[in-house]
């Protein structure tokens, strides 16, 4: 089960359930035994229930349609392990005109550098898009759309959710355009075959089981590549969707997954991007112009972050500024001025409209807490036609003190940047196995692509992942016999490590191997397999960690590889091979060792880069290890909801990266924080997913609550994690 998600522009949820007033329902059930035998049994003894799909590859189960009372009879059968709802979803999307700059940017990198004329277009490569559906009537997608399946309505029409069906969606169409648009706009692989698997319904919501069923359908339909621009908040390698995508790779399918939009904090990558065999993608910037507020007297320069859905900030002259508080009061002196708002209470779009109605030229919103502020002014209501940007709390307070209160005017300057990490891009590592994620990055900021009835800019790792999926299609066309492991290795080996500032690379958990370069991947004569060096958790005073990876020589000449000795760091001693000779067409295993004296090092994440060289080529290999685990979350993904097809039984789930001596869930009033009651108490819980059910009489009164999950670990430390839940009755 998956809780509400903070990823890209998409979320998974299992808070939806079939209501008693819905006559016909659709559900997916997991079954014990042979699913085809179960299908025959249902068709024989339950003739009014339709079996619309059988799952036997990634999932063992059936998709069913029928009246509620008939489906409730099925649920009581002994062979039914679980039932999952596929209706009633919640909205949880975050969206934001010029020609898309990201695709030509990533495709031109090797022009004039590498031999040959690369005209690969992804022709003949099948790409499955597991998302909100695709508007296959869009003129830029009609040529390449080849079919798919709808796991929400359980039919062969995976169209986006239309307004008359609920909260409309556009996300899957945007993803599809990045991968393979072939019209006015050209995607990364404009001749790839596009297939849509609609796993997320109205508002971009769905369940883990729908996603798993979509993965299975895509695998059985023979996809070469699957793109999932979706995820959840659970940072663990063994969540059900993570296991499912690994199995898809085992079946010979390359799987590309968005890393998440919960950055810049560590430990924010969520499942299924936490899976070990997939390609997890973070977001970097294509060439974009960033506006700054300048004050020449104090040499102050404040970066402005456009809110999604905003028109560009394009002021050439100094601008007067007024303060609008949180936006609760009417503006009386805002005409042709910039309005400065503080975040709080009033939605961003509503603040902007109030300024717009008062004749303001633009809006700046500053955060009310530490860190960057991201948001949207696209709320489906009246359009905001003035530019709206955000700044940090510190910068906003500086503007209030030095500009507004002193009647100074604002001047704007502009800087063009590229290959910088997006603040929103989720960071690793993964709990439990301590893997480095993301593994690669691609443009994900201000990406223009197809949407129903036109084009729109969106941003997120949701937009970065399809750049990689499209690039994989190009490499697959060039090398049709390459395995998913080899395709992934080619992209990782040839990635460009990005610099935060001159001479200093971004950390491994921010960028993995760096920004992809598909043209170089196509031409590479060297492939490194699993080159992200994850050395694990050091719990002893002194410990030696070993990591092995493979290098393949695709050329017809032998290759020599060697390491530059890294700079000595306190508490660390590397043992690296002096040289490695790889014959033509052969593979060799490279082993590196690190001895750690944890007594001389701080607890937490330690990361950096090893330099591997091959004649005139250099490969930067990221490494990571932890001292005594570090400050990672000890509980994630708490979910509590009515069980599917039930009015009196509740289900709950929780993920524990290291287990717990005791787990307690207490309920509080979300407004007054008054303690109400204890919902759950559990002892001696193991690592991984905890699931269970509760009867309504034990749950107590329904309503909205602040649920505080308390975790007591084996060393008697206690950690608390709040989340909002709704108990429906």
FENTARA-V343155 format. One record per residue. N is the residue number from 1. RES is the residue in one small letter. SS is DSSP state (H for helix, E for strand, - for the rest). Layout:
# FENTARA-V343155
n = [N | N]
res = [RES | RES]
ss = [SS | SS]
This chain:
# FENTARA-V343155
n = [1 | 2 | 3 | 4 | 5 | 6 | 7 | 8 | 9 | 10 | 11 | 12 | 13 | 14 | 15 | 16 | 17 | 18 | 19 | 20 | 21 | 22 | 23 | 24 | 25 | 26 | 27 | 28 | 29 | 30 | 31 | 32 | 33 | 34 | 35 | 36 | 37 | 38 | 39 | 40 | 41 | 42 | 43 | 44 | 45 | 46 | 47 | 48 | 49 | 50 | 51 | 52 | 53 | 54 | 55 | 56 | 57 | 58 | 59 | 60 | 61 | 62 | 63 | 64 | 65 | 66 | 67 | 68 | 69 | 70 | 71 | 72 | 73 | 74 | 75 | 76 | 77 | 78 | 79 | 80 | 81 | 82 | 83 | 84 | 85 | 86 | 87 | 88 | 89 | 90 | 91 | 92 | 93 | 94 | 95 | 96 | 97 | 98 | 99 | 100 | 101 | 102 | 103 | 104 | 105 | 106 | 107 | 108 | 109 | 110 | 111 | 112 | 113 | 114 | 115 | 116 | 117 | 118 | 119 | 120 | 121 | 122 | 123 | 124 | 125 | 126 | 127 | 128 | 129 | 130 | 131 | 132 | 133 | 134 | 135 | 136 | 137 | 138 | 139 | 140 | 141 | 142 | 143 | 144 | 145 | 146 | 147 | 148 | 149 | 150 | 151 | 152 | 153 | 154 | 155 | 156 | 157 | 158 | 159 | 160 | 161 | 162 | 163 | 164 | 165 | 166 | 167 | 168 | 169 | 170 | 171 | 172 | 173 | 174 | 175 | 176 | 177 | 178 | 179 | 180 | 181 | 182 | 183 | 184 | 185 | 186 | 187 | 188 | 189 | 190 | 191 | 192 | 193 | 194 | 195 | 196 | 197 | 198 | 199 | 200 | 201 | 202 | 203 | 204 | 205 | 206 | 207 | 208 | 209 | 210 | 211 | 212 | 213 | 214 | 215 | 216 | 217 | 218 | 219 | 220 | 221 | 222 | 223 | 224 | 225 | 226 | 227 | 228 | 229 | 230 | 231 | 232 | 233 | 234 | 235 | 236 | 237 | 238 | 239 | 240 | 241 | 242 | 243 | 244 | 245 | 246 | 247 | 248 | 249 | 250 | 251 | 252 | 253 | 254 | 255 | 256 | 257 | 258 | 259 | 260 | 261 | 262 | 263 | 264 | 265 | 266 | 267 | 268 | 269 | 270 | 271 | 272 | 273 | 274 | 275 | 276 | 277 | 278 | 279 | 280 | 281 | 282 | 283 | 284 | 285 | 286 | 287 | 288 | 289 | 290 | 291 | 292 | 293 | 294 | 295 | 296 | 297 | 298 | 299 | 300 | 301 | 302 | 303 | 304 | 305 | 306 | 307 | 308 | 309 | 310 | 311 | 312 | 313 | 314 | 315 | 316 | 317 | 318 | 319 | 320 | 321 | 322 | 323 | 324 | 325 | 326 | 327 | 328 | 329 | 330 | 331 | 332 | 333 | 334 | 335 | 336 | 337 | 338 | 339 | 340 | 341 | 342 | 343 | 344 | 345 | 346 | 347 | 348 | 349 | 350 | 351 | 352 | 353 | 354 | 355 | 356 | 357 | 358 | 359 | 360 | 361 | 362 | 363 | 364 | 365 | 366 | 367 | 368 | 369 | 370 | 371 | 372 | 373 | 374 | 375 | 376 | 377 | 378 | 379 | 380 | 381 | 382 | 383 | 384 | 385 | 386 | 387 | 388 | 389 | 390 | 391 | 392 | 393 | 394 | 395 | 396 | 397 | 398 | 399 | 400 | 401 | 402 | 403 | 404 | 405 | 406 | 407 | 408 | 409 | 410 | 411 | 412 | 413 | 414 | 415 | 416 | 417 | 418 | 419 | 420 | 421 | 422 | 423 | 424 | 425 | 426 | 427 | 428 | 429 | 430 | 431 | 432 | 433 | 434 | 435 | 436 | 437 | 438 | 439 | 440 | 441 | 442 | 443 | 444 | 445 | 446 | 447 | 448 | 449 | 450 | 451 | 452 | 453 | 454 | 455 | 456 | 457 | 458 | 459 | 460 | 461 | 462 | 463 | 464 | 465 | 466 | 467 | 468 | 469 | 470 | 471 | 472 | 473 | 474 | 475 | 476 | 477 | 478 | 479 | 480 | 481 | 482 | 483 | 484 | 485 | 486 | 487 | 488 | 489 | 490 | 491 | 492 | 493 | 494 | 495 | 496 | 497 | 498 | 499 | 500 | 501 | 502 | 503 | 504 | 505 | 506 | 507 | 508 | 509 | 510 | 511 | 512 | 513 | 514 | 515 | 516 | 517 | 518 | 519 | 520 | 521 | 522 | 523 | 524 | 525 | 526 | 527 | 528 | 529 | 530 | 531 | 532 | 533 | 534 | 535 | 536 | 537 | 538 | 539 | 540 | 541 | 542 | 543 | 544 | 545 | 546 | 547 | 548 | 549 | 550 | 551 | 552 | 553 | 554 | 555 | 556 | 557 | 558 | 559 | 560 | 561 | 562 | 563 | 564 | 565 | 566 | 567 | 568 | 569 | 570 | 571 | 572 | 573 | 574 | 575 | 576 | 577 | 578 | 579 | 580 | 581 | 582 | 583 | 584 | 585 | 586 | 587 | 588 | 589 | 590 | 591 | 592 | 593 | 594 | 595 | 596 | 597 | 598 | 599 | 600 | 601 | 602 | 603 | 604 | 605 | 606 | 607 | 608 | 609 | 610 | 611 | 612 | 613 | 614 | 615 | 616 | 617 | 618 | 619 | 620 | 621 | 622 | 623 | 624 | 625 | 626 | 627 | 628 | 629 | 630 | 631 | 632 | 633 | 634 | 635 | 636 | 637 | 638 | 639 | 640 | 641 | 642 | 643 | 644 | 645 | 646 | 647 | 648 | 649 | 650 | 651 | 652 | 653 | 654 | 655 | 656 | 657 | 658 | 659 | 660 | 661 | 662 | 663 | 664 | 665 | 666 | 667 | 668 | 669 | 670 | 671 | 672 | 673 | 674 | 675 | 676 | 677 | 678 | 679 | 680 | 681 | 682 | 683 | 684 | 685 | 686 | 687 | 688 | 689 | 690 | 691 | 692 | 693 | 694 | 695 | 696 | 697 | 698 | 699 | 700 | 701 | 702 | 703 | 704 | 705 | 706 | 707 | 708 | 709 | 710 | 711 | 712 | 713 | 714 | 715 | 716 | 717 | 718 | 719 | 720 | 721 | 722 | 723 | 724 | 725 | 726 | 727 | 728 | 729]
res = [x | x | x | x | x | x | x | x | x | x | x | x | x | x | x | x | x | x | x | x | x | x | x | x | x | x | x | x | x | x | x | x | x | x | x | x | x | x | x | x | x | x | x | x | x | x | x | x | x | x | x | x | x | x | x | x | x | x | x | x | x | x | x | x | x | x | x | x | x | x | x | x | x | x | x | x | x | x | x | x | x | x | x | x | x | x | x | x | x | x | x | x | x | x | x | x | x | x | x | x | x | x | x | x | x | x | x | x | x | x | x | x | x | x | x | x | x | x | x | x | x | x | x | x | x | x | x | x | x | x | x | x | x | x | x | x | x | x | x | x | x | x | x | x | x | x | x | x | x | x | x | x | x | x | x | x | x | x | x | x | x | x | x | x | x | x | x | x | x | x | x | x | x | x | x | x | x | x | x | x | x | x | x | x | x | x | x | x | x | x | x | x | x | x | x | x | x | x | x | x | x | x | x | x | x | x | x | x | x | x | x | x | x | x | x | x | x | x | x | x | x | x | x | x | x | x | x | x | x | x | x | x | x | x | x | x | x | x | x | x | x | x | x | x | x | x | x | x | x | x | x | x | x | x | x | x | x | x | x | x | x | x | x | x | x | x | x | x | x | x | x | x | x | x | x | x | x | x | x | x | x | x | x | x | x | x | x | x | x | x | x | x | x | x | x | x | x | x | x | x | x | x | x | x | x | x | x | x | x | x | x | x | x | x | x | x | x | x | x | x | x | x | x | x | x | x | x | x | x | x | x | x | x | x | x | x | x | x | x | x | x | x | x | x | x | x | x | x | x | x | x | x | x | x | x | x | x | x | x | x | x | x | x | x | x | x | x | x | x | x | x | x | x | x | x | x | x | x | x | x | x | x | x | x | x | x | x | x | x | x | x | x | x | x | x | x | x | x | x | x | x | x | x | x | x | x | x | x | x | x | x | x | x | x | x | x | x | x | x | x | x | x | x | x | x | x | x | x | x | x | x | x | x | x | x | x | x | x | x | x | x | x | x | x | x | x | x | x | x | x | x | x | x | x | x | x | x | x | x | x | x | x | x | x | x | x | x | x | x | x | x | x | x | x | x | x | x | x | x | x | x | x | x | x | x | x | x | x | x | x | x | x | x | x | x | x | x | x | x | x | x | x | x | x | x | x | x | x | x | x | x | x | x | x | x | x | x | x | x | x | x | x | x | x | x | x | x | x | x | x | x | x | x | x | x | x | x | x | x | x | x | x | x | x | x | x | x | x | x | x | x | x | x | x | x | x | x | x | x | x | x | x | x | x | x | x | x | x | x | x | x | x | x | x | x | x | x | x | x | x | x | x | x | x | x | x | x | x | x | x | x | x | x | x | x | x | x | x | x | x | x | x | x | x | x | x | x | x | x | x | x | x | x | x | x | x | x | x | x | x | x | x | x | x | x | x | x | x | x | x | x | x | x | x | x | x | x | x | x | x | x | x | x | x | x | x | x | x | x | x | x | x | x | x | x | x | x | x | x | x | x | x | x | x | x | x | x | x | x | x | x | x | x | x | x | x | x | x | x | x | x | x | x | x | x | x | x | x | x | x | x | x | x | x | x | x | x | x | x | x | x | x | x | x | x | x | x | x | x | x | x | x | x | x | x | x | x | x | x | x | x | x | x | x | x | x | x | x | x]
ss = [- | - | - | - | - | - | - | - | - | - | - | - | - | - | - | - | - | - | - | - | - | - | - | E | E | E | E | E | E | E | E | - | - | - | H | H | H | H | H | H | H | H | H | H | H | - | - | - | - | E | E | E | E | E | E | - | - | - | - | - | E | E | E | E | E | E | E | H | H | H | H | H | H | H | H | - | - | - | - | E | E | E | E | E | E | - | - | - | - | - | - | - | - | - | - | - | - | - | - | - | - | H | H | H | H | H | H | - | - | - | - | - | - | - | - | - | - | - | - | - | - | - | - | - | - | E | E | E | E | E | E | - | - | - | - | - | - | - | - | - | - | - | - | - | E | E | E | E | E | E | - | - | - | - | E | - | - | - | - | - | - | - | H | H | H | - | - | - | - | - | H | H | H | H | H | H | H | H | H | H | - | E | - | - | - | E | - | - | - | - | - | - | E | E | E | E | E | E | - | E | - | H | H | H | - | E | - | H | H | H | H | H | H | H | H | H | H | H | H | H | - | - | - | - | E | E | E | E | - | - | - | - | - | - | - | - | - | - | - | H | H | H | H | H | H | H | H | H | H | H | - | - | - | E | E | E | E | E | - | - | - | - | - | - | - | - | - | - | - | - | - | - | - | - | - | - | - | - | E | E | E | E | E | E | - | - | - | E | E | E | E | E | E | E | E | - | - | - | - | E | E | E | E | - | E | E | - | E | - | - | - | - | - | - | - | - | - | - | E | - | E | E | E | - | - | - | - | - | - | - | - | - | - | - | - | - | - | E | E | E | E | E | - | - | - | - | - | H | H | H | H | H | H | H | H | H | H | - | - | - | - | E | E | E | E | E | - | - | - | - | - | - | - | - | - | E | - | - | - | - | - | - | - | - | - | - | E | E | E | E | E | - | H | H | H | H | H | H | H | H | H | H | H | H | - | - | - | - | - | E | E | E | E | E | E | E | E | - | - | - | E | - | - | - | - | - | - | - | - | - | - | - | - | - | - | - | - | - | - | E | E | E | E | - | - | - | E | E | E | E | E | - | - | E | E | E | E | E | - | - | H | H | H | H | H | H | H | H | H | H | H | H | H | H | H | H | H | H | - | - | - | - | - | H | H | H | H | H | H | H | H | H | H | - | - | E | - | - | E | E | E | - | - | E | E | - | - | H | H | H | H | - | - | - | E | - | - | H | H | H | H | H | H | - | - | E | E | E | E | - | - | - | E | E | E | E | E | E | - | - | - | E | E | E | E | E | E | E | E | E | E | E | E | - | - | - | - | - | E | E | E | E | E | E | - | - | - | - | - | - | - | E | E | E | E | - | - | - | - | E | E | E | - | - | - | - | E | E | E | E | E | E | E | E | E | E | E | H | H | H | - | - | - | E | E | E | E | E | E | E | E | E | E | E | - | - | E | E | E | E | E | E | E | E | E | E | E | - | - | - | - | - | - | - | - | E | E | E | E | E | E | E | - | - | - | - | - | - | E | E | E | E | E | E | E | E | - | - | - | E | E | E | E | E | E | E | E | E | - | - | - | - | - | - | E | E | E | E | E | E | E | E | E | E | E | - | - | E | E | E | E | E | E | E | E | H | H | H | H | - | - | - | E | E | E | E | E | E | E | E | E | E | - | - | - | - | - | E | E | E | E | E | E | E | E | E | E | - | -]
